[in-house]
Amino acid sequence: MRTNLKAGDRVRLLSMTDDPDPIPAGTTGTVAGVYPLSDWTQVDVDWDNGRSLMLSIPPDVVERLPADKTN
């Protein structure tokens, strides 16, 4: 699965269902790296709350924020 995210994009987490200690929905962060695999994409995000947990898309869902929106 391809994603249109790239390093430097700002994102807001909509859902992270498969992690036992997920990042809370609504948390924002900056994409640090995108690593496409065969049927999913791993996305490294520097979360604004200080946590470090990569996304697995799918099943995780984020929205890209407009360049001028930070919260």
LUMVO-566243 format. One record per residue (C-alpha): residue number from 1; residue in three letters; x, y, z. Coordinates in nm, 4 decimals. Example, Ala and Ser with C-alpha at 12.3 -4.5 7.8 and 13.67 -1.06 7.14 Angstrom:
! LUMVO-566243
[1 Ala [1.2300 -0.4500 0.7800]]
[2 Ser [1.3670 -0.1060 0.7140]]
This chain:
! LUMVO-566243
[1 Met [0.0000 0.0000 0.0000]]
[2 Arg [0.1416 0.3353 -0.1019]]
[3 Thr [0.1004 0.6556 0.0953]]
[4 Asn [0.1428 1.0107 -0.0232]]
[5 Leu [0.3221 1.1125 0.2966]]
[6 Lys [0.6799 1.2374 0.2861]]
[7 Ala [0.9396 1.3497 0.5388]]
[8 Gly [0.8529 1.6905 0.6823]]
[9 Asp [0.4748 1.6500 0.6487]]
[10 Arg [0.2690 1.7360 0.9541]]
[11 Val [0.0108 1.4721 1.0470]]
[12 Arg [-0.2671 1.4124 1.2978]]
[13 Leu [-0.3369 1.0569 1.4123]]
[14 Leu [-0.6944 0.9421 1.3510]]
[15 Ser [-0.6615 0.5818 1.4718]]
[16 Met [-0.4023 0.3278 1.5827]]
[17 Thr [-0.5866 0.0065 1.6600]]
[18 Asp [-0.3260 -0.2707 1.6585]]
[19 Asp [-0.0858 -0.1392 1.9250]]
[20 Pro [-0.1198 -0.2322 2.2963]]
[21 Asp [-0.0086 0.1209 2.3986]]
[22 Pro [-0.1188 0.3397 2.1057]]
[23 Ile [-0.0502 0.7058 2.0473]]
[24 Pro [-0.3757 0.8854 2.1422]]
[25 Ala [-0.6009 0.9832 1.8522]]
[26 Gly [-0.5669 1.3539 1.7744]]
[27 Thr [-0.1940 1.3625 1.8500]]
[28 Thr [0.0085 1.5580 1.5944]]
[29 Gly [0.3625 1.5061 1.4732]]
[30 Thr [0.6124 1.5463 1.1907]]
[31 Val [0.6948 1.2661 0.9484]]
[32 Ala [1.0645 1.1753 0.9782]]
[33 Gly [1.0728 0.8948 0.7213]]
[34 Val [0.8539 0.6780 0.4982]]
[35 Tyr [0.9434 0.3150 0.4263]]
[36 Pro [0.7153 0.1408 0.1710]]
[37 Leu [0.6994 -0.2379 0.1963]]
[38 Ser [0.5106 -0.4869 -0.0209]]
[39 Asp [0.1573 -0.4394 0.1139]]
[40 Trp [0.1964 -0.1756 0.3844]]
[41 Thr [0.4030 0.1329 0.4648]]
[42 Gln [0.6002 0.2074 0.7797]]
[43 Val [0.5997 0.5772 0.8708]]
[44 Asp [0.8418 0.7185 1.1290]]
[45 Val [0.6828 1.0150 1.3083]]
[46 Asp [0.8328 1.2554 1.5611]]
[47 Trp [0.5227 1.2937 1.7788]]
[48 Asp [0.4682 1.6287 1.9495]]
[49 Asn [0.3987 1.4535 2.2818]]
[50 Gly [0.7544 1.3131 2.2855]]
[51 Arg [0.6595 0.9511 2.2125]]
[52 Ser [0.8371 0.7569 1.9437]]
[53 Leu [0.6182 0.4981 1.7768]]
[54 Met [0.6095 0.4247 1.4048]]
[55 Leu [0.2879 0.3974 1.2089]]
[56 Ser [0.1920 0.0911 1.0071]]
[57 Ile [-0.0348 0.1984 0.7214]]
[58 Pro [-0.2701 0.0167 0.7053]]
[59 Pro [-0.4194 -0.0284 0.9661]]
[60 Asp [-0.3110 0.3028 1.1255]]
[61 Val [-0.4823 0.6120 0.9856]]
[62 Val [-0.3508 0.9702 0.9800]]
[63 Glu [-0.4471 1.2901 0.8053]]
[64 Arg [-0.1901 1.5221 0.6555]]
[65 Leu [-0.2250 1.8728 0.7940]]
[66 Pro [-0.2008 2.1820 0.5763]]
[67 Ala [0.1515 2.3254 0.5739]]
[68 Asp [0.0476 2.6306 0.7771]]
[69 Lys [-0.1511 2.4352 1.0417]]
[70 Thr [0.0448 2.3018 1.3403]]
[71 Asn [-0.2283 2.2075 1.5925]]
